[in-house]
Amino acid sequence: MAGIWEKVTQFIGAKRRAENMLGNLSRYRYAKAMYRRRVSIMHQFKDVGLIVTGVFSAAFGLKGFLLPNGFIDGGVTGISLLSNHVTQYPIAVFLIFINMPFVLLGLSQIGRAFFVKSILAIIGLGLAVSFVNYPVITQDNILAAAFGGFFLGAGIGLSVRGGAVLDGTEVLAIHLSRRLGLTIGDIILIFNILIFSVAAWLLSVEVAMYSILTYLSASKTVDFFIEGVEEYTGVTIVSNHSDEIRQMILHVMGRGVTIYQGKRGYASPGVALAEMDIVFTVITRLEIAKLHNEVDKIDPHAFMVMNSIKDTKGGIIKKRPLTK
């Protein structure tokens, strides 16, 4: 009888432990799901903020600088501005309807979220241009071309960071590059050459030249906002003193580091290749000289390869680790 009671007690205890484990697992899954939802909501808010800011910036560039001075830009925005000059129909109509085929193309090329965000962003740009009263900032042609391109490019760049486009040219370029074998940059260049050639014919050569200046200002601003302010450099270091270099990068440079397992390529025939650690880190361009100096102190014969990096996320890049 005692043996049976002991077995019943063990069974009840095992059942309770199993229930506790399942309960803990359920709570963990619930907490993980809530965390993911919270991160997703925060990203959505960030994207909406970037897109809204981009829409108002682009509209300001158009109404405050380009439209009053009769200049155009490249891409679909340039076609819309050119159509507005020729027909005198509201530019918002052209911005929305000319962009629609390209955004629809993006539905299959990129995805549904991109499609929805871009539709809303382009409609928002059309509404902002139509109903928001922006002041005319300047009538000076150089200033209008430079700053009109800057604010338009800032709007496009911010929208891209938010996951949308205000100009569908790049979507078309991505599609055509897969079919024609040309690069995206080549297709955009050809597209814009045609637009500015038509502008020189319909408007004037002078207006076309100012419009090219607008396009250059806008394109550089787009790159600036998409790629970020800081320019990073990825550094690969091959040395027999890899552990000392790793410690230096962590504690002197204050940067993160990754170790790759590799082998030396130079060896006599029939001799096994020597294994070694390869150090990789990412620094800002202002720290290159310091890294050179610190590596030379450890190993003046170290082999270093540097590559430009447009942007980074995570890791020890913008926040230095605590050191004693």
Secondary structure, DSSP 8 states (H G I E B T S, - for coil): -HHHHHHHHHHHHHHHHHHHHHHHHHHHHHHHHHHHHHHHHHHHHHHHHHHHHHHHHHHHHIIIIIHHHT---SHHHHHHHHHHHHH---HHHHHHHHHHHHHHHHHHHT-HHHHHHHHHHHHHHHHHHHH---------HHHHHHHHHHHHHHHHHHHHHTT--S-THHHHHHHHHHHH---HHHHHHHHHHHHHHHHHHHT-HHHHHHHHHHHHHHHHHHHHHHH-S--EEEEEEE-TTHHHHHHHIIIII----EEEEEE-S---TTS---EEEEEEEEEEGGGHHHHHHHHHHH-TT-EEEEEEES---SSSSSS-----
